[in-house]
Amino acid sequence: MNRWRVVERESGPVNYYRVVTEDGRSFVRSEYRPPYETTVLGYELDAQTRETARGLSWKWRALTLPKGGDECASGRGDSAAVVYVSWRRGLRYYTIKYVWSAVGRKGSVCDQKRNPFVAQDTVILETGETNVWKSERIDLHAEFLRHFADGDDTNVPSFVGVGIMSDGDQTGSASSADFADFQVSTSVAPRK
C-alpha cells in the first residue's frame, strides 16, 4: 500500500486517499469532495515486472456514487471508482480507464481519446451497486489488443503501471470507493 504515489501531473493539491484497516484487511479509501480538483494515485512497476506482466487482478467497492455521473456523457464523466491500466511504447501511453459507474451500462466503451502521445478508452466494468466488494481479473495482452491493436500489430508494449481515482469535479458531487489486493501476475488464470 505504501508504494502508491500521487501522480502530480494529473492531480490537484489535495490528496483525498488514505489507508484504512477493516476486519484485519488494509485497503486504500478515496473520498472525493467538491470543490477538490481530481487527484490520481499511481503505482509504477519495476523494469522486470513490466516485461513479464500478463495478468492483473484487484478488488474494489463503490461507497458513494457521484450524482449524475456518466462517463459516456460529455461534462458528466465522474466515477465512484477508476482503475487506470497503462502501457507505453516510445513516447505514447496507452491507457484503459476501468470505471465503476453511477448509471452507465456495464461493458460499454466510451470516451475514446487518440493523439500522438495518448490512446485511452473508458470501459464501464461495474455499475450502480454500492458497499459490495467485487473482484476483477484482466488479461493484459488481450485487453491491449482489443482496444489498441492496429491491423496485424500484435506487439504489446510494456505494461508500466496502475492508477486509481474517484472524482466528482464535473458534477460537483461527492464520490468514494475502496481499492484492495492489486496483484500483477506472469500468467492469466481463468475467472472463477
Short mmCIF file of the C-alpha atoms (twelve columns), coordinates in Angstrom:
data_MODEL
# 
_entry.id   MODEL 
# 
loop_
_atom_site.group_PDB 
_atom_site.id 
_atom_site.type_symbol 
_atom_site.label_atom_id 
_atom_site.label_alt_id 
_atom_site.label_comp_id 
_atom_site.label_asym_id 
_atom_site.label_seq_id 
_atom_site.Cartn_x 
_atom_site.Cartn_y 
_atom_site.Cartn_z 
_atom_site.pdbx_PDB_model_num 
ATOM 1   C CA . MET A 1   0.000   0.000   0.000   1 
ATOM 2   C CA . ASN A 2   2.844   2.384   0.773   1 
ATOM 3   C CA . ARG A 3   4.125   2.314   -2.820  1 
ATOM 4   C CA . TRP A 4   1.167   4.274   -4.218  1 
ATOM 5   C CA . ARG A 5   2.079   7.871   -5.056  1 
ATOM 6   C CA . VAL A 6   0.137   10.945  -6.135  1 
ATOM 7   C CA . VAL A 7   0.585   11.387  -9.904  1 
ATOM 8   C CA . GLU A 8   1.439   15.082  -9.725  1 
ATOM 9   C CA . ARG A 9   0.932   15.973  -13.402 1 
ATOM 10  C CA . GLU A 10  -2.633  14.547  -13.210 1 
ATOM 11  C CA . SER A 11  -3.589  15.806  -9.753  1 
ATOM 12  C CA . GLY A 12  -4.756  18.773  -7.758  1 
ATOM 13  C CA . PRO A 13  -3.229  19.847  -4.424  1 
ATOM 14  C CA . VAL A 14  -5.448  17.726  -2.118  1 
ATOM 15  C CA . ASN A 15  -4.644  14.045  -1.540  1 
ATOM 16  C CA . TYR A 16  -8.026  12.585  -0.568  1 
ATOM 17  C CA . TYR A 17  -6.781  8.985   -0.219  1 
ATOM 18  C CA . ARG A 18  -5.889  7.119   2.964   1 
ATOM 19  C CA . VAL A 19  -5.139  3.582   4.093   1 
ATOM 20  C CA . VAL A 20  -7.980  2.020   6.101   1 
ATOM 21  C CA . THR A 21  -7.985  -1.263  8.017   1 
ATOM 22  C CA . GLU A 22  -11.287 -3.073  8.419   1 
ATOM 23  C CA . ASP A 23  -11.707 -6.627  9.752   1 
ATOM 24  C CA . GLY A 24  -7.933  -7.135  9.534   1 
ATOM 25  C CA . ARG A 25  -7.761  -6.092  5.858   1 
ATOM 26  C CA . SER A 26  -5.947  -2.936  4.721   1 
ATOM 27  C CA . PHE A 27  -7.012  -1.040  1.621   1 
ATOM 28  C CA . VAL A 28  -6.962  2.412   0.038   1 
ATOM 29  C CA . ARG A 29  -10.059 4.565   0.541   1 
ATOM 30  C CA . SER A 30  -10.742 7.527   -1.717  1 
ATOM 31  C CA . GLU A 31  -13.107 10.261  -0.561  1 
ATOM 32  C CA . TYR A 32  -13.580 12.965  -3.181  1 
ATOM 33  C CA . ARG A 33  -15.456 16.085  -2.031  1 
ATOM 34  C CA . PRO A 34  -16.248 19.204  -4.064  1 
ATOM 35  C CA . PRO A 35  -14.601 21.566  -4.797  1 
ATOM 36  C CA . TYR A 36  -11.430 19.427  -4.815  1 
ATOM 37  C CA . GLU A 37  -9.509  19.052  -8.025  1 
ATOM 38  C CA . THR A 38  -9.171  15.439  -9.148  1 
ATOM 39  C CA . THR A 39  -6.224  13.513  -7.687  1 
ATOM 40  C CA . VAL A 40  -4.843  10.250  -9.096  1 
ATOM 41  C CA . LEU A 41  -2.761  7.724   -7.158  1 
ATOM 42  C CA . GLY A 42  -0.354  5.657   -9.220  1 
ATOM 43  C CA . TYR A 43  1.876   2.637   -8.849  1 
ATOM 44  C CA . GLU A 44  4.756   2.305   -11.328 1 
ATOM 45  C CA . LEU A 45  6.118   -1.189  -11.972 1 
ATOM 46  C CA . ASP A 46  9.803   -2.078  -11.884 1 
ATOM 47  C CA . ALA A 47  11.535  -2.953  -15.183 1 
ATOM 48  C CA . GLN A 48  11.443  -6.737  -14.735 1 
ATOM 49  C CA . THR A 49  7.750   -6.830  -13.815 1 
ATOM 50  C CA . ARG A 50  6.896   -4.609  -16.806 1 
ATOM 51  C CA . GLU A 51  8.260   -7.188  -19.230 1 
ATOM 52  C CA . THR A 52  6.732   -10.291 -17.620 1 
ATOM 53  C CA . ALA A 53  3.288   -8.982  -16.589 1 
ATOM 54  C CA . ARG A 54  0.389   -10.863 -18.202 1 
ATOM 55  C CA . GLY A 55  -2.453  -10.569 -15.714 1 
ATOM 56  C CA . LEU A 56  -3.816  -8.005  -13.273 1 
ATOM 57  C CA . SER A 57  -6.340  -8.550  -10.503 1 
ATOM 58  C CA . TRP A 58  -7.834  -6.328  -7.823  1 
ATOM 59  C CA . LYS A 59  -10.830 -5.828  -5.554  1 
ATOM 60  C CA . TRP A 60  -12.887 -2.679  -5.263  1 
ATOM 61  C CA . ARG A 61  -16.158 -1.358  -3.930  1 
ATOM 62  C CA . ALA A 62  -18.007 1.852   -4.604  1 
ATOM 63  C CA . LEU A 63  -19.220 3.653   -1.489  1 
ATOM 64  C CA . THR A 64  -20.677 6.918   -2.825  1 
ATOM 65  C CA . LEU A 65  -21.744 7.300   -6.475  1 
ATOM 66  C CA . PRO A 66  -21.376 10.802  -7.967  1 
ATOM 67  C CA . LYS A 67  -24.839 12.273  -8.597  1 
ATOM 68  C CA . GLY A 68  -25.400 12.456  -12.345 1 
ATOM 69  C CA . GLY A 69  -22.005 10.925  -13.142 1 
ATOM 70  C CA . ASP A 70  -21.986 9.323   -16.604 1 
ATOM 71  C CA . GLU A 71  -18.646 8.521   -18.222 1 
ATOM 72  C CA . CYS A 72  -20.272 8.338   -21.652 1 
ATOM 73  C CA . ALA A 73  -21.873 11.813  -21.444 1 
ATOM 74  C CA . SER A 74  -19.896 14.968  -22.108 1 
ATOM 75  C CA . GLY A 75  -19.445 17.108  -18.995 1 
ATOM 76  C CA . ARG A 76  -20.620 14.379  -16.593 1 
ATOM 77  C CA . GLY A 77  -17.655 11.964  -16.679 1 
ATOM 78  C CA . ASP A 78  -17.356 11.325  -12.938 1 
ATOM 79  C CA . SER A 79  -16.880 7.875   -11.396 1 
ATOM 80  C CA . ALA A 80  -17.060 6.426   -7.899  1 
ATOM 81  C CA . ALA A 81  -14.023 4.275   -8.695  1 
ATOM 82  C CA . VAL A 82  -11.482 4.213   -11.518 1 
ATOM 83  C CA . VAL A 83  -8.604  1.825   -12.184 1 
ATOM 84  C CA . TYR A 84  -6.208  3.015   -14.890 1 
ATOM 85  C CA . VAL A 85  -4.131  0.327   -16.623 1 
ATOM 86  C CA . SER A 86  -1.263  1.751   -18.720 1 
ATOM 87  C CA . TRP A 87  1.265   0.575   -21.292 1 
ATOM 88  C CA . ARG A 88  3.986   2.607   -23.021 1 
ATOM 89  C CA . ARG A 89  5.609   2.397   -26.439 1 
ATOM 90  C CA . GLY A 90  8.141   5.137   -27.154 1 
ATOM 91  C CA . LEU A 91  6.538   8.455   -26.206 1 
ATOM 92  C CA . ARG A 92  2.965   7.147   -26.434 1 
ATOM 93  C CA . TYR A 93  0.929   5.933   -23.481 1 
ATOM 94  C CA . TYR A 94  -1.970  3.521   -23.938 1 
ATOM 95  C CA . THR A 95  -4.474  3.516   -21.089 1 
ATOM 96  C CA . ILE A 96  -7.687  1.699   -20.324 1 
ATOM 97  C CA . LYS A 97  -9.764  3.505   -17.731 1 
ATOM 98  C CA . TYR A 98  -11.931 0.885   -15.998 1 
ATOM 99  C CA . VAL A 99  -14.774 2.556   -14.105 1 
ATOM 100 C CA . TRP A 100 -17.452 1.795   -11.544 1 
ATOM 101 C CA . SER A 101 -20.228 3.942   -12.940 1 
ATOM 102 C CA . ALA A 102 -23.268 5.520   -11.317 1 
ATOM 103 C CA . VAL A 103 -25.520 4.989   -14.346 1 
ATOM 104 C CA . GLY A 104 -23.554 3.584   -17.280 1 
ATOM 105 C CA . ARG A 105 -24.217 0.258   -18.953 1 
ATOM 106 C CA . LYS A 106 -21.805 -2.489  -17.895 1 
ATOM 107 C CA . GLY A 107 -19.465 -3.356  -20.774 1 
ATOM 108 C CA . SER A 108 -19.835 -0.001  -22.549 1 
ATOM 109 C CA . VAL A 109 -16.710 1.526   -24.093 1 
ATOM 110 C CA . CYS A 110 -16.783 5.296   -24.416 1 
ATOM 111 C CA . ASP A 111 -14.750 8.488   -24.252 1 
ATOM 112 C CA . GLN A 112 -12.101 7.150   -26.619 1 
ATOM 113 C CA . LYS A 113 -9.142  9.526   -26.962 1 
ATOM 114 C CA . ARG A 114 -6.414  9.326   -29.586 1 
ATOM 115 C CA . ASN A 115 -3.492  11.667  -30.274 1 
ATOM 116 C CA . PRO A 116 0.230   11.152  -30.971 1 
ATOM 117 C CA . PHE A 117 1.021   10.813  -27.244 1 
ATOM 118 C CA . VAL A 118 -2.081  9.175   -25.724 1 
ATOM 119 C CA . ALA A 119 -4.584  6.479   -26.602 1 
ATOM 120 C CA . GLN A 120 -7.268  5.947   -23.958 1 
ATOM 121 C CA . ASP A 121 -10.550 4.051   -23.751 1 
ATOM 122 C CA . THR A 122 -13.039 4.174   -20.880 1 
ATOM 123 C CA . VAL A 123 -14.650 0.814   -20.051 1 
ATOM 124 C CA . ILE A 124 -17.594 0.514   -17.654 1 
ATOM 125 C CA . LEU A 125 -16.694 -2.586  -15.654 1 
ATOM 126 C CA . GLU A 126 -19.165 -2.221  -12.773 1 
ATOM 127 C CA . THR A 127 -22.231 -0.073  -12.258 1 
ATOM 128 C CA . GLY A 128 -24.734 1.039   -9.658  1 
ATOM 129 C CA . GLU A 129 -24.417 -1.182  -6.604  1 
ATOM 130 C CA . THR A 130 -22.548 0.188   -3.562  1 
ATOM 131 C CA . ASN A 131 -20.876 -1.252  -0.457  1 
ATOM 132 C CA . VAL A 132 -20.150 -4.629  -2.090  1 
ATOM 133 C CA . TRP A 133 -16.598 -5.834  -2.780  1 
ATOM 134 C CA . LYS A 134 -16.111 -7.015  -6.374  1 
ATOM 135 C CA . SER A 135 -13.117 -8.967  -7.692  1 
ATOM 136 C CA . GLU A 136 -11.716 -8.198  -11.135 1 
ATOM 137 C CA . ARG A 137 -9.144  -10.029 -13.237 1 
ATOM 138 C CA . ILE A 138 -7.893  -8.993  -16.669 1 
ATOM 139 C CA . ASP A 139 -5.587  -10.436 -19.300 1 
ATOM 140 C CA . LEU A 140 -3.255  -7.520  -20.013 1 
ATOM 141 C CA . HIS A 141 -2.289  -8.674  -23.521 1 
ATOM 142 C CA . ALA A 142 -5.853  -9.455  -24.603 1 
ATOM 143 C CA . GLU A 143 -7.134  -6.119  -23.292 1 
ATOM 144 C CA . PHE A 144 -4.381  -4.165  -25.045 1 
ATOM 145 C CA . LEU A 145 -5.061  -5.918  -28.357 1 
ATOM 146 C CA . ARG A 146 -8.836  -5.498  -28.018 1 
ATOM 147 C CA . HIS A 147 -8.534  -1.744  -27.552 1 
ATOM 148 C CA . PHE A 148 -5.358  -0.633  -29.315 1 
ATOM 149 C CA . ALA A 149 -4.128  -3.140  -31.931 1 
ATOM 150 C CA . ASP A 150 -3.739  -1.681  -35.419 1 
ATOM 151 C CA . GLY A 151 -4.343  -4.273  -38.111 1 
ATOM 152 C CA . ASP A 152 -1.907  -7.138  -37.717 1 
ATOM 153 C CA . ASP A 153 0.016   -5.466  -34.903 1 
ATOM 154 C CA . THR A 154 0.222   -7.995  -32.070 1 
ATOM 155 C CA . ASN A 155 3.241   -6.392  -30.426 1 
ATOM 156 C CA . VAL A 156 2.079   -5.464  -26.929 1 
ATOM 157 C CA . PRO A 157 4.260   -2.776  -25.317 1 
ATOM 158 C CA . SER A 158 5.476   -2.828  -21.728 1 
ATOM 159 C CA . PHE A 159 2.836   -2.621  -19.015 1 
ATOM 160 C CA . VAL A 160 4.023   0.315   -16.912 1 
ATOM 161 C CA . GLY A 161 1.591   0.690   -14.065 1 
ATOM 162 C CA . VAL A 162 -1.757  1.171   -12.423 1 
ATOM 163 C CA . GLY A 163 -3.630  4.247   -11.215 1 
ATOM 164 C CA . ILE A 164 -6.716  4.713   -9.052  1 
ATOM 165 C CA . MET A 165 -9.150  7.583   -8.702  1 
ATOM 166 C CA . SER A 166 -12.560 8.734   -7.517  1 
ATOM 167 C CA . ASP A 167 -13.911 12.029  -8.781  1 
ATOM 168 C CA . GLY A 168 -16.922 14.310  -8.861  1 
ATOM 169 C CA . ASP A 169 -15.457 17.517  -10.259 1 
ATOM 170 C CA . GLN A 170 -17.700 17.668  -13.345 1 
ATOM 171 C CA . THR A 171 -20.964 17.010  -11.483 1 
ATOM 172 C CA . GLY A 172 -19.964 18.859  -8.311  1 
ATOM 173 C CA . SER A 173 -20.797 15.849  -6.151  1 
ATOM 174 C CA . ALA A 174 -19.085 13.574  -3.645  1 
ATOM 175 C CA . SER A 175 -17.782 10.146  -4.610  1 
ATOM 176 C CA . SER A 176 -15.864 7.496   -2.712  1 
ATOM 177 C CA . ALA A 177 -14.566 3.952   -3.085  1 
ATOM 178 C CA . ASP A 178 -12.207 1.351   -1.669  1 
ATOM 179 C CA . PHE A 179 -9.383  -0.403  -3.585  1 
ATOM 180 C CA . ALA A 180 -7.522  -3.537  -2.446  1 
ATOM 181 C CA . ASP A 181 -5.419  -6.575  -3.306  1 
ATOM 182 C CA . PHE A 182 -3.806  -5.430  -6.560  1 
ATOM 183 C CA . GLN A 183 -1.705  -8.260  -7.984  1 
ATOM 184 C CA . VAL A 184 0.323   -8.449  -11.173 1 
ATOM 185 C CA . SER A 185 0.916   -11.989 -12.431 1 
ATOM 186 C CA . THR A 186 3.039   -13.636 -15.115 1 
ATOM 187 C CA . SER A 187 0.081   -15.715 -16.296 1 
ATOM 188 C CA . VAL A 188 -3.644  -15.255 -16.581 1 
ATOM 189 C CA . ALA A 189 -5.774  -17.583 -14.502 1 
ATOM 190 C CA . PRO A 190 -9.320  -18.192 -15.712 1 
ATOM 191 C CA . ARG A 191 -12.055 -16.259 -13.927 1 
ATOM 192 C CA . LYS A 192 -13.851 -18.202 -11.230 1 
# 
